[in-house]
Amino acid sequence: MQLPVHIIERLQQLTCLPNTARVQFRLPDGSDFYLQVQKGSEAANAVAAEQVSGLIADADLELEMSYHTLKDITHGQLSARHAFLLGDIRYTGNRELAAALADLFSARS
């Protein structure tokens, strides 16, 4: 699954990201991917995000969910926080990064 452009654009506006972060998305259908996020210089305040198919061994955060959960979240039909509270998303790794991403994926009203 390719993340929509508006999600990548919102990700690039997050200020609380570490300088480098790797977020692994694990989907039961085998379409796993990860995001490689790299902060630029403080002056530019830019963040580069690249989505890569497959698995990465040293992810800072690993998110496991169904394809439908991810689709509903990226289309704004389901809040990531709500999905986590329902048990539809499981994570391991950096808790602060997980919280920042939950704010990124909020549902539209």
N, CA, C and O atoms as CSV, one atom per row, in Angstrom:
chain,resi,resn,atom,element,x,y,z
A,1,MET,N,N,0.843,-1.181,0.000
A,1,MET,CA,C,0.000,0.000,0.000
A,1,MET,C,C,0.884,1.238,0.000
A,1,MET,O,O,1.820,1.339,0.793
A,2,GLN,N,N,0.593,2.157,-0.870
A,2,GLN,CA,C,1.305,3.434,-0.925
A,2,GLN,C,C,0.566,4.446,-0.058
A,2,GLN,O,O,-0.636,4.650,-0.230
A,3,LEU,N,N,1.270,5.077,0.867
A,3,LEU,CA,C,0.636,6.103,1.689
A,3,LEU,C,C,0.276,7.295,0.814
A,3,LEU,O,O,1.051,7.673,-0.064
A,4,PRO,N,N,-0.895,7.895,1.044
A,4,PRO,CA,C,-1.296,9.063,0.247
A,4,PRO,C,C,-0.330,10.232,0.443
A,4,PRO,O,O,0.307,10.358,1.489
A,5,VAL,N,N,-0.233,11.066,-0.558
A,5,VAL,CA,C,0.660,12.226,-0.537
A,5,VAL,C,C,0.357,13.139,0.642
A,5,VAL,O,O,1.282,13.663,1.262
A,6,HIS,N,N,-0.925,13.343,0.968
A,6,HIS,CA,C,-1.248,14.253,2.068
A,6,HIS,C,C,-0.722,13.732,3.409
A,6,HIS,O,O,-0.428,14.531,4.298
A,7,ILE,N,N,-0.598,12.426,3.573
A,7,ILE,CA,C,-0.037,11.867,4.802
A,7,ILE,C,C,1.466,12.146,4.861
A,7,ILE,O,O,1.986,12.541,5.905
A,8,ILE,N,N,2.156,11.943,3.751
A,8,ILE,CA,C,3.600,12.230,3.704
A,8,ILE,C,C,3.843,13.715,3.962
A,8,ILE,O,O,4.782,14.071,4.674
A,9,GLU,N,N,3.008,14.586,3.392
A,9,GLU,CA,C,3.153,16.029,3.604
A,9,GLU,C,C,2.948,16.389,5.069
A,9,GLU,O,O,3.683,17.218,5.606
A,10,ARG,N,N,1.954,15.776,5.730
A,10,ARG,CA,C,1.719,16.039,7.151
A,10,ARG,C,C,2.862,15.500,7.998
A,10,ARG,O,O,3.242,16.114,8.995
A,11,LEU,N,N,3.411,14.353,7.606
A,11,LEU,CA,C,4.548,13.774,8.304
A,11,LEU,C,C,5.738,14.727,8.262
A,11,LEU,O,O,6.466,14.859,9.245
A,12,GLN,N,N,5.931,15.382,7.138
A,12,GLN,CA,C,7.049,16.299,6.983
A,12,GLN,C,C,6.896,17.551,7.844
A,12,GLN,O,O,7.858,18.299,8.017
A,13,GLN,N,N,5.705,17.787,8.384
A,13,GLN,CA,C,5.480,18.951,9.232
A,13,GLN,C,C,5.612,18.650,10.719
A,13,GLN,O,O,5.573,19.568,11.538
A,14,LEU,N,N,5.768,17.370,11.082
A,14,LEU,CA,C,5.919,17.019,12.494
A,14,LEU,C,C,7.252,17.548,13.018
A,14,LEU,O,O,8.291,17.366,12.382
A,15,THR,N,N,7.219,18.191,14.160
A,15,THR,CA,C,8.439,18.772,14.725
A,15,THR,C,C,9.073,17.877,15.784
A,15,THR,O,O,10.226,18.091,16.157
A,16,CYS,N,N,8.348,16.890,16.269
A,16,CYS,CA,C,8.855,16.077,17.383
A,16,CYS,C,C,9.546,14.793,16.936
A,16,CYS,O,O,9.822,13.926,17.765
A,17,LEU,N,N,9.827,14.657,15.653
A,17,LEU,CA,C,10.491,13.460,15.158
A,17,LEU,C,C,11.971,13.468,15.516
A,17,LEU,O,O,12.587,14.532,15.578
A,18,PRO,N,N,12.552,12.281,15.754
A,18,PRO,CA,C,14.008,12.230,15.913
A,18,PRO,C,C,14.681,12.535,14.576
A,18,PRO,O,O,14.007,12.598,13.548
A,19,ASN,N,N,15.998,12.725,14.579
A,19,ASN,CA,C,16.710,13.058,13.340
A,19,ASN,C,C,16.530,11.991,12.269
A,19,ASN,O,O,16.392,12.306,11.087
A,20,THR,N,N,16.530,10.732,12.684
A,20,THR,CA,C,16.301,9.623,11.754
A,20,THR,C,C,15.339,8.657,12.416
A,20,THR,O,O,15.488,8.334,13.594
A,21,ALA,N,N,14.360,8.200,11.669
A,21,ALA,CA,C,13.411,7.223,12.206
A,21,ALA,C,C,13.033,6.238,11.112
A,21,ALA,O,O,12.881,6.601,9.946
A,22,ARG,N,N,12.887,4.989,11.514
A,22,ARG,CA,C,12.419,3.946,10.606
A,22,ARG,C,C,11.174,3.334,11.232
A,22,ARG,O,O,11.230,2.771,12.325
A,23,VAL,N,N,10.056,3.449,10.534
A,23,VAL,CA,C,8.786,2.937,11.040
A,23,VAL,C,C,8.340,1.794,10.141
A,23,VAL,O,O,8.064,1.990,8.957
A,24,GLN,N,N,8.274,0.603,10.712
A,24,GLN,CA,C,7.878,-0.595,9.975
A,24,GLN,C,C,6.373,-0.797,10.087
A,24,GLN,O,O,5.825,-0.796,11.189
A,25,PHE,N,N,5.706,-0.970,8.954
A,25,PHE,CA,C,4.288,-1.306,8.919
A,25,PHE,C,C,4.191,-2.779,8.534
A,25,PHE,O,O,4.621,-3.169,7.448
A,26,ARG,N,N,3.624,-3.602,9.426
A,26,ARG,CA,C,3.469,-5.032,9.165
A,26,ARG,C,C,1.999,-5.323,8.931
A,26,ARG,O,O,1.153,-5.076,9.791
A,27,LEU,N,N,1.712,-5.856,7.742
A,27,LEU,CA,C,0.340,-6.159,7.348
A,27,LEU,C,C,0.212,-7.664,7.112
A,27,LEU,O,O,1.098,-8.262,6.503
A,28,PRO,N,N,-0.872,-8.288,7.580
A,28,PRO,CA,C,-1.013,-9.734,7.470
A,28,PRO,C,C,-1.006,-10.273,6.043
A,28,PRO,O,O,-0.706,-11.448,5.831
A,29,ASP,N,N,-1.329,-9.438,5.071
A,29,ASP,CA,C,-1.368,-9.925,3.689
A,29,ASP,C,C,0.018,-9.946,3.046
A,29,ASP,O,O,0.146,-10.290,1.871
A,30,GLY,N,N,1.056,-9.583,3.799
A,30,GLY,CA,C,2.417,-9.638,3.291
A,30,GLY,C,C,2.872,-8.401,2.555
A,30,GLY,O,O,3.971,-8.396,2.001
A,31,SER,N,N,2.069,-7.348,2.524
A,31,SER,CA,C,2.464,-6.121,1.824
A,31,SER,C,C,3.160,-5.166,2.794
A,31,SER,O,O,2.844,-3.978,2.846
A,32,ASP,N,N,4.114,-5.706,3.562
A,32,ASP,CA,C,4.846,-4.913,4.548
A,32,ASP,C,C,5.643,-3.801,3.867
A,32,ASP,O,O,6.119,-3.952,2.742
A,33,PHE,N,N,5.774,-2.686,4.576
A,33,PHE,CA,C,6.608,-1.584,4.102
A,33,PHE,C,C,7.109,-0.813,5.300
A,33,PHE,O,O,6.608,-0.973,6.412
A,34,TYR,N,N,8.100,0.024,5.066
A,34,TYR,CA,C,8.575,0.889,6.133
A,34,TYR,C,C,8.784,2.295,5.601
A,34,TYR,O,O,8.984,2.515,4.406
A,35,LEU,N,N,8.730,3.235,6.528
A,35,LEU,CA,C,9.026,4.633,6.217
A,35,LEU,C,C,10.400,4.958,6.767
A,35,LEU,O,O,10.695,4.685,7.931
A,36,GLN,N,N,11.228,5.534,5.936
A,36,GLN,CA,C,12.533,6.056,6.346
A,36,GLN,C,C,12.355,7.564,6.416
A,36,GLN,O,O,12.134,8.215,5.395
A,37,VAL,N,N,12.449,8.115,7.609
A,37,VAL,CA,C,12.234,9.546,7.813
A,37,VAL,C,C,13.543,10.172,8.262
A,37,VAL,O,O,14.160,9.713,9.224
A,38,GLN,N,N,13.964,11.212,7.571
A,38,GLN,CA,C,15.240,11.880,7.859
A,38,GLN,C,C,14.990,13.377,7.986
A,38,GLN,O,O,14.437,14.002,7.081
A,39,LYS,N,N,15.401,13.948,9.119
A,39,LYS,CA,C,15.291,15.391,9.308
A,39,LYS,C,C,16.442,16.081,8.623
A,39,LYS,O,O,17.575,15.600,8.640
A,40,GLY,N,N,16.139,17.222,8.014
A,40,GLY,CA,C,17.181,18.048,7.413
A,40,GLY,C,C,17.781,18.972,8.446
A,40,GLY,O,O,17.657,18.738,9.648
A,41,SER,N,N,18.423,20.010,7.985
A,41,SER,CA,C,19.035,20.969,8.904
A,41,SER,C,C,17.952,21.730,9.664
A,41,SER,O,O,16.820,21.856,9.197
A,42,GLU,N,N,18.313,22.228,10.829
A,42,GLU,CA,C,17.370,22.994,11.647
A,42,GLU,C,C,16.907,24.252,10.919
A,42,GLU,O,O,15.753,24.659,11.052
A,43,ALA,N,N,17.797,24.860,10.158
A,43,ALA,CA,C,17.439,26.085,9.435
A,43,ALA,C,C,16.370,25.804,8.386
A,43,ALA,O,O,15.426,26.578,8.227
A,44,ALA,N,N,16.523,24.702,7.678
A,44,ALA,CA,C,15.554,24.362,6.635
A,44,ALA,C,C,14.287,23.772,7.238
A,44,ALA,O,O,13.212,23.874,6.648
A,45,ASN,N,N,14.409,23.145,8.429
A,45,ASN,CA,C,13.279,22.527,9.101
A,45,ASN,C,C,12.519,21.578,8.171
A,45,ASN,O,O,11.292,21.495,8.230
A,46,ALA,N,N,13.243,20.876,7.326
A,46,ALA,CA,C,12.633,19.976,6.353
A,46,ALA,C,C,12.777,18.531,6.812
A,46,ALA,O,O,13.748,18.164,7.475
A,47,VAL,N,N,11.800,17.730,6.448
A,47,VAL,CA,C,11.818,16.307,6.745
A,47,VAL,C,C,11.605,15.561,5.437
A,47,VAL,O,O,10.672,15.854,4.690
A,48,ALA,N,N,12.470,14.602,5.167
A,48,ALA,CA,C,12.311,13.772,3.977
A,48,ALA,C,C,11.759,12.424,4.415
A,48,ALA,O,O,12.276,11.811,5.349
A,49,ALA,N,N,10.718,11.965,3.745
A,49,ALA,CA,C,10.113,10.677,4.070
A,49,ALA,C,C,10.051,9.834,2.809
A,49,ALA,O,O,9.580,10.285,1.765
A,50,GLU,N,N,10.529,8.614,2.921
A,50,GLU,CA,C,10.522,7.699,1.789
A,50,GLU,C,C,9.865,6.396,2.217
A,50,GLU,O,O,10.192,5.848,3.270
A,51,GLN,N,N,8.950,5.905,1.412
A,51,GLN,CA,C,8.294,4.630,1.689
A,51,GLN,C,C,8.970,3.534,0.875
A,51,GLN,O,O,9.154,3.668,-0.334
A,52,VAL,N,N,9.345,2.429,1.564
A,52,VAL,CA,C,10.079,1.334,0.936
A,52,VAL,C,C,9.343,0.027,1.216
A,52,VAL,O,O,8.951,-0.231,2.355
A,53,SER,N,N,9.152,-0.800,0.186
A,53,SER,CA,C,8.513,-2.106,0.370
A,53,SER,C,C,9.432,-3.043,1.128
A,53,SER,O,O,10.654,-2.960,1.012
A,54,GLY,N,N,8.836,-3.935,1.903
A,54,GLY,CA,C,9.599,-4.960,2.594
A,54,GLY,C,C,9.782,-4.688,4.065
A,54,GLY,O,O,9.069,-3.882,4.663
A,55,LEU,N,N,10.764,-5.385,4.645
A,55,LEU,CA,C,11.040,-5.312,6.074
A,55,LEU,C,C,12.403,-4.694,6.325
A,55,LEU,O,O,13.310,-4.807,5.500
A,56,ILE,N,N,12.540,-4.042,7.464
A,56,ILE,CA,C,13.830,-3.518,7.901
A,56,ILE,C,C,14.098,-4.081,9.296
A,56,ILE,O,O,13.200,-4.131,10.137
A,57,ALA,N,N,15.322,-4.499,9.529
A,57,ALA,CA,C,15.660,-5.210,10.763
A,57,ALA,C,C,15.686,-4.311,11.998
A,57,ALA,O,O,15.316,-4.755,13.084
A,58,ASP,N,N,16.110,-3.075,11.855
A,58,ASP,CA,C,16.311,-2.220,13.029
A,58,ASP,C,C,15.336,-1.044,13.071
A,58,ASP,O,O,15.745,0.108,13.212
A,59,ALA,N,N,14.051,-1.344,12.948
A,59,ALA,CA,C,13.031,-0.288,12.978
A,59,ALA,C,C,12.955,0.341,14.365
A,59,ALA,O,O,13.091,-0.349,15.375
A,60,ASP,N,N,12.739,1.644,14.406
A,60,ASP,CA,C,12.549,2.351,15.673
A,60,ASP,C,C,11.162,2.076,16.241
A,60,ASP,O,O,10.959,2.088,17.455
A,61,LEU,N,N,10.220,1.832,15.349
A,61,LEU,CA,C,8.841,1.581,15.732
A,61,LEU,C,C,8.267,0.569,14.755
A,61,LEU,O,O,8.464,0.684,13.545
A,62,GLU,N,N,7.562,-0.417,15.278
A,62,GLU,CA,C,6.925,-1.413,14.435
A,62,GLU,C,C,5.426,-1.378,14.713
A,62,GLU,O,O,4.991,-1.539,15.854
A,63,LEU,N,N,4.644,-1.167,13.661
A,63,LEU,CA,C,3.188,-1.110,13.772
A,63,LEU,C,C,2.594,-2.304,13.035
A,63,LEU,O,O,2.928,-2.554,11.877
A,64,GLU,N,N,1.715,-3.037,13.709
A,64,GLU,CA,C,1.080,-4.191,13.093
A,64,GLU,C,C,-0.426,-3.963,13.087
A,64,GLU,O,O,-1.036,-3.680,14.118
A,65,MET,N,N,-1.009,-4.093,11.896
A,65,MET,CA,C,-2.451,-3.864,11.727
A,65,MET,C,C,-2.899,-4.522,10.434
A,65,MET,O,O,-2.075,-4.957,9.630
A,66,SER,N,N,-4.210,-4.592,10.240
A,66,SER,CA,C,-4.731,-5.144,8.990
A,66,SER,C,C,-4.654,-4.089,7.888
A,66,SER,O,O,-4.558,-2.892,8.158
A,67,TYR,N,N,-4.698,-4.550,6.669
A,67,TYR,CA,C,-4.719,-3.647,5.520
A,67,TYR,C,C,-5.921,-2.702,5.620
A,67,TYR,O,O,-5.797,-1.508,5.349
A,68,HIS,N,N,-7.086,-3.240,6.010
A,68,HIS,CA,C,-8.302,-2.416,6.083
A,68,HIS,C,C,-8.195,-1.340,7.159
A,68,HIS,O,O,-8.686,-0.225,6.983
A,69,THR,N,N,-7.553,-1.680,8.271
A,69,THR,CA,C,-7.341,-0.674,9.319
A,69,THR,C,C,-6.463,0.451,8.794
A,69,THR,O,O,-6.779,1.626,8.979
A,70,LEU,N,N,-5.356,0.096,8.138
A,70,LEU,CA,C,-4.462,1.118,7.583
A,70,LEU,C,C,-5.177,1.958,6.533
A,70,LEU,O,O,-5.020,3.179,6.505
A,71,LYS,N,N,-5.953,1.322,5.678
A,71,LYS,CA,C,-6.695,2.052,4.639
A,71,LYS,C,C,-7.681,3.027,5.277
A,71,LYS,O,O,-7.759,4.183,4.861
A,72,ASP,N,N,-8.434,2.578,6.279
A,72,ASP,CA,C,-9.395,3.457,6.951
A,72,ASP,C,C,-8.706,4.623,7.646
A,72,ASP,O,O,-9.228,5.738,7.655
A,73,ILE,N,N,-7.538,4.374,8.228
A,73,ILE,CA,C,-6.794,5.441,8.908
A,73,ILE,C,C,-6.264,6.453,7.892
A,73,ILE,O,O,-6.416,7.659,8.085
A,74,THR,N,N,-5.644,5.971,6.814
A,74,THR,CA,C,-5.057,6.902,5.842
A,74,THR,C,C,-6.116,7.683,5.078
A,74,THR,O,O,-5.833,8.767,4.568
A,75,HIS,N,N,-7.335,7.149,4.992
A,75,HIS,CA,C,-8.412,7.873,4.320
A,75,HIS,C,C,-9.226,8.740,5.285
A,75,HIS,O,O,-10.230,9.333,4.891
A,76,GLY,N,N,-8.790,8.812,6.553
A,76,GLY,CA,C,-9.445,9.690,7.516
A,76,GLY,C,C,-10.759,9.167,8.054
A,76,GLY,O,O,-11.525,9.928,8.646
A,77,GLN,N,N,-11.042,7.884,7.862
A,77,GLN,CA,C,-12.294,7.304,8.346
A,77,GLN,C,C,-12.165,6.725,9.747
A,77,GLN,O,O,-13.172,6.430,10.392
A,78,LEU,N,N,-10.939,6.561,10.222
A,78,LEU,CA,C,-10.686,5.977,11.531
A,78,LEU,C,C,-9.487,6.674,12.144
A,78,LEU,O,O,-8.463,6.857,11.485
A,79,SER,N,N,-9.610,7.058,13.388
A,79,SER,CA,C,-8.495,7.669,14.121
A,79,SER,C,C,-7.508,6.577,14.520
A,79,SER,O,O,-7.910,5.500,14.960
A,80,ALA,N,N,-6.220,6.857,14.364
A,80,ALA,CA,C,-5.195,5.893,14.768
A,80,ALA,C,C,-5.254,5.638,16.272
A,80,ALA,O,O,-5.056,4.507,16.715
A,81,ARG,N,N,-5.522,6.665,17.048
A,81,ARG,CA,C,-5.653,6.481,18.511
A,81,ARG,C,C,-6.818,5.553,18.832
A,81,ARG,O,O,-6.698,4.667,19.678
A,82,HIS,N,N,-7.935,5.758,18.160
A,82,HIS,CA,C,-9.113,4.917,18.383
A,82,HIS,C,C,-8.809,3.469,17.994
A,82,HIS,O,O,-9.167,2.540,18.719
A,83,ALA,N,N,-8.149,3.280,16.853
A,83,ALA,CA,C,-7.800,1.928,16.405
A,83,ALA,C,C,-6.869,1.244,17.411
A,83,ALA,O,O,-6.998,0.046,17.661
A,84,PHE,N,N,-5.937,2.002,17.984
A,84,PHE,CA,C,-5.050,1.439,18.989
A,84,PHE,C,C,-5.836,1.017,20.228
A,84,PHE,O,O,-5.632,-0.075,20.759
A,85,LEU,N,N,-6.735,1.889,20.681
A,85,LEU,CA,C,-7.531,1.571,21.872
A,85,LEU,C,C,-8.435,0.367,21.648
A,85,LEU,O,O,-8.734,-0.372,22.587
A,86,LEU,N,N,-8.874,0.165,20.406
A,86,LEU,CA,C,-9.707,-0.998,20.073
A,86,LEU,C,C,-8.881,-2.275,19.921
A,86,LEU,O,O,-9.439,-3.367,19.811
A,87,GLY,N,N,-7.560,-2.142,19.914
A,87,GLY,CA,C,-6.689,-3.297,19.731
A,87,GLY,C,C,-6.438,-3.640,18.277
A,87,GLY,O,O,-5.906,-4.709,17.976
A,88,ASP,N,N,-6.816,-2.741,17.361
A,88,ASP,CA,C,-6.616,-2.980,15.932
A,88,ASP,C,C,-5.192,-2.670,15.480
A,88,ASP,O,O,-4.779,-3.083,14.396
A,89,ILE,N,N,-4.448,-1.949,16.304
A,89,ILE,CA,C,-3.042,-1.647,16.021
A,89,ILE,C,C,-2.229,-2.108,17.225
A,89,ILE,O,O,-2.555,-1.799,18.371
A,90,ARG,N,N,-1.175,-2.846,16.942
A,90,ARG,CA,C,-0.216,-3.229,17.968
A,90,ARG,C,C,1.122,-2.600,17.603
A,90,ARG,O,O,1.490,-2.543,16.429
A,91,TYR,N,N,1.849,-2.126,18.616
A,91,TYR,CA,C,3.141,-1.519,18.318
A,91,TYR,C,C,4.204,-2.027,19.276
A,91,TYR,O,O,3.918,-2.433,20.402
A,92,THR,N,N,5.429,-1.993,18.799
A,92,THR,CA,C,6.596,-2.226,19.642
A,92,THR,C,C,7.628,-1.167,19.248
A,92,THR,O,O,7.734,-0.777,18.085
A,93,GLY,N,N,8.376,-0.718,20.243
A,93,GLY,CA,C,9.408,0.265,19.959
A,93,GLY,C,C,9.146,1.594,20.638
A,93,GLY,O,O,8.578,1.645,21.729
A,94,ASN,N,N,9.558,2.660,19.992
A,94,ASN,CA,C,9.561,4.020,20.517
A,94,ASN,C,C,8.146,4.541,20.765
A,94,ASN,O,O,7.407,4.832,19.824
A,95,ARG,N,N,7.778,4.656,22.041
A,95,ARG,CA,C,6.432,5.084,22.431
A,95,ARG,C,C,6.148,6.534,22.025
A,95,ARG,O,O,5.038,6.847,21.595
A,96,GLU,N,N,7.136,7.413,22.156
A,96,GLU,CA,C,6.939,8.827,21.792
A,96,GLU,C,C,6.692,8.973,20.292
A,96,GLU,O,O,5.861,9.777,19.869
A,97,LEU,N,N,7.409,8.200,19.501
A,97,LEU,CA,C,7.206,8.218,18.053
A,97,LEU,C,C,5.822,7.688,17.706
A,97,LEU,O,O,5.160,8.218,16.814
A,98,ALA,N,N,5.385,6.651,18.399
A,98,ALA,CA,C,4.041,6.109,18.175
A,98,ALA,C,C,2.976,7.155,18.480
A,98,ALA,O,O,2.003,7.283,17.737
A,99,ALA,N,N,3.152,7.906,19.570
A,99,ALA,CA,C,2.195,8.953,19.930
A,99,ALA,C,C,2.177,10.064,18.887
A,99,ALA,O,O,1.109,10.571,18.542
A,100,ALA,N,N,3.350,10.448,18.381
A,100,ALA,CA,C,3.424,11.490,17.364
A,100,ALA,C,C,2.715,11.042,16.088
A,100,ALA,O,O,2.011,11.833,15.460
A,101,LEU,N,N,2.893,9.795,15.706
A,101,LEU,CA,C,2.231,9.289,14.494
A,101,LEU,C,C,0.732,9.177,14.687
A,101,LEU,O,O,-0.030,9.376,13.742
A,102,ALA,N,N,0.296,8.859,15.903
A,102,ALA,CA,C,-1.147,8.791,16.155
A,102,ALA,C,C,-1.785,10.150,15.918
A,102,ALA,O,O,-2.892,10.230,15.386
A,103,ASP,N,N,-1.097,11.222,16.307
A,103,ASP,CA,C,-1.615,12.572,16.058
A,103,ASP,C,C,-1.653,12.878,14.564
A,103,ASP,O,O,-2.505,13.639,14.105
A,104,LEU,N,N,-0.748,12.297,13.821
A,104,LEU,CA,C,-0.689,12.506,12.376
A,104,LEU,C,C,-1.904,11.892,11.674
A,104,LEU,O,O,-2.416,12.450,10.703
A,105,PHE,N,N,-2.351,10.753,12.167
A,105,PHE,CA,C,-3.446,10.014,11.541
A,105,PHE,C,C,-4.743,10.195,12.313
A,105,PHE,O,O,-5.220,9.254,12.946
A,106,SER,N,N,-5.312,11.373,12.270
A,106,SER,CA,C,-6.577,11.615,12.966
A,106,SER,C,C,-7.731,11.490,11.962
A,106,SER,O,O,-7.570,11.725,10.764
A,107,ALA,N,N,-8.884,11.116,12.490
A,107,ALA,CA,C,-10.059,10.956,11.626
A,107,ALA,C,C,-10.663,12.312,11.305
A,107,ALA,O,O,-10.623,13.239,12.114
A,108,ARG,N,N,-11.217,12.406,10.117
A,108,ARG,CA,C,-11.928,13.639,9.716
A,108,ARG,C,C,-13.334,13.602,10.291
A,108,ARG,O,O,-13.954,12.543,10.382
A,109,SER,N,N,-13.827,14.765,10.676
A,109,SER,CA,C,-15.189,14.803,11.197
A,109,SER,C,C,-16.180,15.170,10.138
A,109,SER,O,O,-17.378,15.246,10.414
